[in-house]
């Protein structure tokens, strides 16, 4: 089963291939496709994960930061071969 990531970057809809052996999550794949450096984001995400009591804080942080960077509607799409 092939996996694709669909997202909008600054108003333009785009689709890229996704593999778990190459990317940690779909947000990382979208950022790599656009050439956005997320190293500072990953460090801050780690800090949020260490201080937050639930997984919701990390998810909320990720969505808000990627929206600030210009990414919206980031989704994983599974396609049958």
PyMOL commands that set and color helices and strands:
alter all, ss='L'
color gray80, all
select helices_A, chain A and resi 26-34+39-51+55-69
alter helices_A, ss='H'
color red, helices_A
select strands_A, chain A and resi 2-9+12-17+71-79
alter strands_A, ss='S'
color yellow, strands_A
deselect
rebuild
show_as cartoon
